[in-house]
Amino acid sequence: MTNPTSTTASPNSRAGRREWTALGVLMLPLLLVSMDVSVLYFAIPSISADLAPTSTQQLWIFDIYGFVLAGLLMTMGSLGDRIGRRRLLLAGAVAFGAASLVAAYADSAETLIAARAVLGIGGATLMPSTMALLRTMFTDPGQRAKAIGVWSGVMTGGVALGSVMSGLLVQHFWWGSVFLVNLPAMALLLVLGPVLLPESRDPAPGRFDWLSVPLSMAALLPVIYGLKEIAAEGWNLRHVMCVTVGLLFAALFVQRQRTAASPMIDPALFRGRGFAPAVVLNLVAALAIMGSAYFTTQYLQSVLGKSALEAALWGLLPSVPIGAAAPIATQLVQKGVNRAYVVAAGFAITACGFALLALAGTDSLALVLVACAVLAAGCVVVMSLITDLALGAAPVEKAGSASSLLETGAEFGGALGMAALGSIGTAVYRHEIPASAPDVARETLGGALTIADRVPGLATAAREAFTSGMNGAALAAVVLLAGAAVLAAVTLRRVTVRETPAEDREPATV
């Protein structure tokens, strides 16, 4: 039986060893959820050989996890506020672990797709729950900023680590092993979570608005799907209509939140000073980091000719500075530097990274890696400080909803980054590729390389055209990030993060 107890005794209380140990426990599911975005990177060829999926099934094996995750983030954030964030986290861990086991031993493409979908459901419960629990465990602003810095670093590093771990496991074991690594961590979370993590929830949540669930998914999924398809295949009417339909449902979702008695996302969140700018700026940071990855992954493999595993290993190097970026930014804010200017500096650093990317040639491995390190560090500075600001601005009883909005915005920003910057790069590529090149070569660099042995000089021309496209997209990103830096300096200049008063904190059960 659990008894309500206060997580903190006074406005000046600080987290102790228990809370920092609990933070380590929370990082386990976060790391695995972020790794699962890229963990199939090297496993797909082996899966194709064993399960013989159709081309459509192969796409769904890869994409269904991200789509379900993005579509359910807001639902799960709101649900956690109502039933308890720890309870939702542990339920998600059970679902994530069970789905991992099914996926590891799937004997058909349909089974693997279904297991990946359940993994997405579990991931959607884990991500907002971890961030919301940080909000309730770390009430001291300085400690909360450090904890969120760790959260941001683990989240960013997990995506890079997932592809490398996938390559190593597939090379030494079999493709199912990329899912089995989830089981020990989820088991540890289920054992230690009830002991170390406090339960917290909205004390007066109102009835759950079930109508908002399909509306939110109908708004998010078509937009994200359409943007990703635009990035992959270019602009066409079907993809534009898909985005348009999603935006129409988004308008219906917003109207529902404004009129429902107990909305899934309380519009009052956006009246908190600094919350709305934080969501927008976090979206821009996600746009930058995913937009750059769209080019650099192709650059390492298709332009420099690295194998997939070599490219993944090289891609780990830029993640090294990430570990220092967030703590340095947090220290600057704690020493009295205005948060708005540190966030603006983070965007400026990211812009410098893209400026370096704009100088890359077809044989610029070192320059591209440095550019990736600089822009990734800048993005982590922005995302860690913005996350802290948004959670500090939101009422503690709405921590789950607030964190899910940030993460949903990041998912949307990532898809938008690939679509917008990818479209610019594709336009430049098609302008630069010789007019005499076959149609398949004019579409993508990958298409050009498949027939390069039959057309003399095509490979060199296509690689140069792709690099020019990357340069052009990078310059566009520099302009966008310069604008974001100005927006951050203006909108956040007078916003401060205040400690939660003791009388406003939720009761928690331990």
C-alpha positions in Angstrom: 0.0 0.0 0.0 1.3 3.5 -0.9 0.9 6.6 1.2 0.9 10.1 0.0 4.0 11.9 1.1 5.6 15.1 -0.1 8.5 14.8 -2.4 10.0 17.9 -0.9 9.7 19.7 2.4 10.5 23.3 1.7 11.0 25.7 -1.2 14.8 25.3 -0.7 14.9 21.5 -0.7 17.4 20.0 -3.1 17.5 16.5 -4.7 19.7 14.0 -2.9 21.4 10.7 -3.7 18.0 9.0 -4.1 16.8 11.4 -6.9 20.1 11.3 -8.8 20.1 7.5 -8.6 16.5 7.6 -9.9 17.7 9.8 -12.8 20.1 7.0 -13.8 17.2 4.6 -13.8 15.1 6.9 -15.9 17.9 7.2 -18.5 17.7 3.5 -19.3 14.3 3.6 -21.1 15.1 6.9 -22.7 18.3 5.6 -24.2 16.6 2.5 -25.6 13.6 4.5 -27.0 16.0 6.8 -28.8 18.2 3.9 -30.0 15.2 2.1 -31.5 14.8 5.0 -33.9 18.0 3.8 -35.7 18.5 0.3 -34.4 17.3 -1.4 -37.6 19.8 0.6 -39.7 22.0 -2.5 -40.3 19.5 -5.2 -39.4 17.1 -4.6 -42.4 19.2 -6.7 -44.9 19.3 -9.7 -42.5 15.6 -9.3 -41.8 14.9 -9.2 -45.5 16.8 -12.4 -46.1 15.0 -14.2 -43.2 11.5 -12.9 -43.5 11.3 -12.0 -47.2 9.1 -8.9 -46.7 7.6 -7.1 -49.7 9.0 -3.6 -50.4 5.9 -2.1 -48.7 6.3 -4.3 -45.6 10.0 -3.4 -45.4 9.1 0.3 -45.3 6.6 -0.4 -42.5 9.0 -2.4 -40.5 11.3 0.6 -40.5 8.8 3.4 -40.2 5.9 2.1 -38.0 7.8 2.6 -34.8 8.4 6.3 -35.4 4.8 7.0 -36.7 3.1 5.3 -33.7 5.5 7.0 -31.3 4.8 10.5 -32.7 1.1 9.9 -33.0 0.6 8.9 -29.4 3.0 11.2 -27.5 0.3 13.8 -26.6 -2.1 11.1 -25.7 0.3 9.4 -23.4 1.6 12.6 -21.8 -2.0 13.6 -20.9 -2.8 10.0 -19.7 0.3 10.1 -17.4 -0.9 13.3 -15.8 -4.2 11.5 -15.0 -3.2 8.0 -13.9 0.3 8.7 -12.6 3.6 9.1 -14.5 5.4 6.3 -12.7 2.5 3.9 -13.3 2.4 4.8 -17.0 6.2 4.5 -17.2 6.2 1.0 -15.7 3.3 -0.1 -17.9 5.2 1.2 -20.9 8.3 -0.8 -19.8 6.2 -4.0 -19.7 4.8 -3.3 -23.2 8.3 -2.3 -24.5 9.9 -5.4 -23.1 7.2 -7.8 -24.3 7.2 -6.3 -27.8 11.0 -6.5 -27.9 10.8 -10.2 -27.2 8.2 -10.8 -29.9 10.2 -8.8 -32.4 13.4 -10.7 -31.7 11.8 -14.0 -32.6 9.3 -12.8 -35.2 8.8 -15.4 -37.9 7.0 -13.2 -40.4 7.0 -9.6 -41.6 3.5 -9.1 -40.3 4.5 -10.2 -36.8 7.5 -7.9 -36.8 5.5 -4.9 -38.0 2.9 -5.5 -35.2 5.7 -5.8 -32.6 7.3 -2.6 -33.9 4.0 -0.9 -33.5 3.7 -2.0 -29.9 7.2 -0.8 -29.4 6.1 2.6 -30.6 3.2 2.5 -28.1 5.6 1.7 -25.3 8.0 4.4 -26.4 5.2 6.9 -26.4 4.6 6.2 -22.8 8.2 6.2 -21.8 9.4 9.5 -23.3 7.0 12.0 -21.7 6.9 10.0 -18.4 10.7 10.3 -18.0 10.7 14.1 -18.6 7.6 14.7 -16.4 9.2 12.7 -13.5 12.3 14.9 -13.8 10.0 17.9 -13.3 8.6 16.5 -10.1 11.9 15.1 -8.7 14.1 18.1 -9.3 12.4 21.2 -8.0 15.6 23.2 -7.5 16.1 25.1 -10.8 19.8 24.5 -10.9 19.5 20.8 -10.3 16.6 20.5 -12.7 18.7 22.2 -15.4 21.5 19.7 -14.9 19.2 16.7 -15.0 17.6 17.9 -18.2 21.0 18.4 -19.7 21.7 14.8 -19.0 18.3 13.9 -20.5 19.1 15.8 -23.7 22.5 14.3 -24.1 21.2 10.7 -23.6 18.4 11.4 -26.1 20.7 12.7 -28.8 23.5 10.2 -28.2 21.0 7.3 -28.3 20.1 7.8 -31.9 23.8 7.7 -33.0 24.5 4.8 -30.7 21.6 2.7 -32.0 22.9 2.3 -35.5 26.4 1.3 -34.3 25.1 -1.2 -31.8 22.9 -2.6 -34.6 25.9 -3.1 -36.8 27.9 -4.8 -34.1 25.1 -7.1 -32.9 24.1 -8.2 -36.4 27.8 -8.9 -37.3 28.3 -11.1 -34.3 24.9 -12.6 -33.5 21.6 -12.3 -35.5 19.1 -9.5 -36.3 16.9 -10.4 -33.3 19.6 -9.5 -30.9 19.0 -5.8 -31.6 15.7 -6.2 -29.8 16.9 -8.5 -27.0 19.2 -5.8 -25.6 16.1 -4.0 -24.4 15.1 -6.7 -22.0 17.7 -6.3 -19.2 17.2 -2.6 -19.0 13.4 -2.8 -18.9 13.7 -5.5 -16.2 16.0 -3.3 -14.1 13.5 -0.4 -14.5 10.6 -2.6 -13.3 12.6 -3.7 -10.3 14.1 -0.3 -9.3 11.4 2.0 -10.5 8.8 1.4 -7.8 11.6 1.8 -5.2 13.3 5.0 -6.4 10.7 6.8 -8.5 8.0 8.9 -6.8 4.5 8.7 -8.2 2.9 11.9 -9.3 -0.2 13.0 -11.1 -2.6 15.8 -11.6 -4.8 15.9 -8.4 -7.8 17.2 -10.4 -7.4 16.1 -14.0 -11.0 15.9 -15.1 -12.4 13.2 -17.5 -10.1 12.0 -20.2 -11.1 13.4 -23.6 -11.2 10.3 -25.8 -12.3 12.2 -28.9 -9.0 14.1 -28.8 -7.0 10.8 -29.3 -8.1 10.1 -32.9 -8.1 13.8 -33.7 -4.4 14.2 -32.5 -3.3 11.1 -34.5 -5.2 12.3 -37.6 -3.4 15.6 -37.3 0.1 14.4 -36.7 0.5 11.2 -38.7 -0.5 12.6 -42.2 1.7 15.6 -41.7 4.8 13.7 -40.6 4.2 11.0 -43.2 3.8 13.6 -46.0 6.9 15.5 -45.0 9.0 12.4 -44.9 7.8 11.3 -48.3 8.5 14.8 -49.7 12.0 14.5 -48.4 12.4 11.0 -49.9 10.6 11.4 -53.3 10.1 15.1 -53.8 7.0 17.2 -54.1 3.9 15.8 -55.6 0.1 16.3 -55.2 -0.4 13.1 -53.1 2.2 14.2 -50.5 0.9 17.8 -50.4 -2.7 16.6 -49.9 -1.5 14.3 -47.1 0.0 17.2 -45.3 -3.0 19.4 -46.0 -5.4 16.8 -44.6 -3.3 16.6 -41.4 -3.3 20.3 -41.0 -7.1 20.4 -41.3 -7.4 17.8 -38.5 -4.9 19.9 -36.5 -7.3 22.8 -36.7 -10.1 20.5 -35.5 -7.9 19.3 -32.7 -7.0 22.8 -31.6 -10.7 23.8 -31.6 -11.5 20.7 -29.5 -8.9 21.7 -26.9 -10.4 25.2 -26.7 -13.9 24.0 -26.2 -13.7 20.7 -24.3 -14.4 20.7 -20.6 -11.3 18.6 -19.8 -9.0 18.9 -22.9 -6.2 16.6 -23.6 -3.8 19.6 -23.9 -4.9 22.5 -21.7 -4.7 25.7 -23.7 -3.6 27.5 -20.5 -0.2 25.9 -21.0 0.5 28.3 -23.8 -0.3 31.2 -21.5 2.7 30.3 -19.3 5.4 32.9 -20.0 8.0 31.4 -22.3 6.2 28.1 -23.0 5.0 28.8 -26.5 8.4 30.3 -27.7 10.1 27.2 -26.1 8.0 24.8 -28.2 8.7 26.7 -31.4 12.4 27.1 -30.7 12.7 23.4 -29.8 11.1 22.5 -33.1 13.6 24.6 -35.0 16.5 22.9 -33.1 15.1 19.5 -34.1 14.7 20.7 -37.7 18.4 21.6 -37.7 19.7 18.3 -36.3 17.5 16.0 -38.4 18.0 18.2 -41.5 21.8 17.9 -41.2 21.6 14.1 -40.6 19.6 13.7 -43.9 22.7 15.0 -45.8 25.6 13.8 -43.7 24.6 10.2 -43.6 24.4 10.1 -47.4 27.6 12.1 -47.7 29.6 9.6 -45.6 28.3 6.6 -47.5 27.5 7.7 -51.1 30.0 10.5 -51.6 33.0 9.3 -49.5 32.2 5.6 -50.2 32.2 4.4 -46.6 30.4 1.2 -45.7 27.3 1.5 -43.5 29.1 0.4 -40.4 32.1 2.7 -41.1 29.8 5.6 -41.6 28.0 4.9 -38.3 31.3 4.7 -36.4 32.5 7.9 -37.9 29.2 9.4 -37.0 29.8 8.7 -33.4 32.7 11.2 -33.2 30.6 14.4 -33.5 28.6 13.2 -30.5 31.6 13.5 -28.2 31.2 17.3 -27.6 27.5 16.8 -26.8 28.4 15.6 -23.3 30.0 18.9 -22.4 27.6 21.3 -24.3 24.6 21.1 -21.9 26.6 21.4 -18.6 28.5 24.4 -19.9 25.3 26.1 -20.9 23.7 25.3 -17.6 26.7 26.8 -15.7 26.5 30.0 -17.7 22.8 30.4 -16.9 23.5 29.7 -13.2 26.3 32.3 -13.1 23.8 34.9 -14.2 24.0 35.0 -18.0 20.5 35.6 -19.4 19.1 32.3 -20.7 17.8 34.1 -23.8 21.4 35.0 -24.8 22.7 31.5 -24.1 20.0 30.0 -26.3 20.7 32.5 -29.0 24.3 31.6 -28.8 23.4 27.9 -29.2 21.5 28.7 -32.4 24.5 30.8 -33.5 26.8 27.8 -32.9 24.5 25.6 -34.8 24.6 28.1 -37.7 28.4 28.0 -37.6 28.2 24.3 -38.0 26.0 24.6 -41.0 28.4 27.3 -42.4 31.2 24.8 -42.2 29.0 22.2 -43.9 28.5 24.7 -46.7 32.2 24.7 -47.4 32.5 21.0 -47.8 33.7 19.4 -51.0 33.5 15.9 -52.2 36.5 14.8 -50.1 36.0 16.7 -46.8 35.6 14.0 -44.1 37.3 16.0 -41.4 35.4 19.2 -42.2 32.1 17.5 -42.2 32.7 15.7 -38.9 33.8 19.0 -37.3 30.7 20.7 -38.8 28.5 17.9 -37.3 30.1 18.2 -33.9 29.6 22.0 -33.8 26.0 22.0 -34.9 25.1 19.1 -32.6 26.6 20.9 -29.6 24.7 24.0 -30.5 21.4 22.1 -30.8 22.0 20.4 -27.4 22.6 23.7 -25.8 19.3 25.0 -27.2 17.2 21.9 -26.5 18.5 21.4 -22.9 17.8 25.0 -21.9 14.5 25.2 -23.8 13.3 22.0 -22.2 14.1 23.3 -18.7 12.4 26.6 -19.5 9.2 24.9 -20.8 8.9 22.5 -17.9 9.6 25.4 -15.5 6.9 27.5 -17.1 4.3 24.7 -17.1 2.3 23.9 -13.9 3.7 20.8 -12.3 0.4 19.0 -12.5 0.6 19.4 -16.3 4.2 18.2 -16.6 3.3 15.1 -18.8 1.3 17.2 -21.2 4.0 19.8 -21.4 6.8 17.3 -22.1 4.7 15.5 -24.7 4.1 18.8 -26.5 7.9 19.4 -26.6 8.6 16.0 -28.0 5.7 16.1 -30.5 7.1 19.4 -31.7 10.5 17.8 -32.0 9.1 15.0 -34.1 7.4 17.4 -36.4 10.5 19.6 -36.6 12.6 16.6 -37.6 10.3 15.6 -40.4 10.1 19.3 -41.5 13.9 19.6 -41.5 14.3 16.6 -43.8 11.5 17.8 -46.1 12.5 21.5 -46.3 16.3 21.1 -46.4 16.0 17.9 -48.4 13.9 19.7 -51.0 16.5 22.5 -51.3 19.3 20.0 -51.7 17.3 18.0 -54.3 16.6 21.2 -56.3 20.3 22.1 -56.4 21.3 18.5 -57.2 18.9 18.4 -60.2 20.2 21.8 -61.4 23.8 20.7 -61.1 23.6 17.2 -62.5 24.4 17.2 -66.3 21.3 17.5 -68.5 22.4 14.5 -70.5 22.3 12.2 -67.4 19.6 9.5 -67.4 16.3 10.3 -65.6 17.1 7.9 -62.7 20.4 9.7 -62.1 18.7 13.1 -62.1 16.3 12.0 -59.3 18.8 11.0 -56.6 22.4 10.4 -55.9 21.6 6.7 -55.1 19.9 6.3 -58.4 22.9 7.8 -60.2 25.3 5.4 -58.5 23.3 2.3 -59.4 24.0 3.0 -63.1 27.3 4.8 -62.8 29.3 1.9 -64.1 27.4 2.2 -67.4 27.8 6.0 -67.8 31.4 7.3 -67.7 31.9 10.3 -65.4 28.4 10.0 -63.9 29.5 9.0 -60.4 31.8 12.0 -60.1 29.3 14.4 -61.5 26.5 13.1 -59.2 28.7 13.3 -56.1 29.6 16.9 -56.9 26.0 17.7 -57.5 24.9 16.2 -54.2 27.6 18.0 -52.4 26.5 21.3 -54.0 22.9 20.5 -52.9 24.2 19.9 -49.3 26.1 23.2 -49.5 22.9 25.1 -50.6 20.7 23.5 -48.0 23.3 24.4 -45.3 23.3 28.0 -46.4 19.5 28.1 -46.1 19.8 26.6 -42.6 22.3 29.3 -41.6 19.7 32.0 -42.5 17.0 30.1 -40.6 19.1 29.6 -37.5 20.2 33.3 -37.5 16.5 34.2 -37.4 15.9 31.7 -34.6 18.8 33.3 -32.6 17.2 36.7 -32.9 13.8 35.2 -32.0 15.2 33.6 -28.9 17.0 36.8 -27.7 13.8 38.8 -28.2 11.1 36.4 -26.8 13.0 34.9 -23.9 14.9 38.0 -22.6 12.5 38.7 -19.8 11.5 35.1 -19.1 12.9 33.5 -15.9 12.6 30.0 -14.5 11.2 30.0 -11.0 11.3 27.3 -8.4 7.9 25.6 -7.8 6.5 27.0 -4.5 6.0 24.3 -1.9 2.3 24.8 -1.7 1.9 24.2 -5.4 3.7 21.0 -5.6 1.9 17.7 -6.2 1.7 15.1 -3.5 3.5 12.0 -4.5 3.4 8.4 -3.5 6.5 6.4 -2.9 
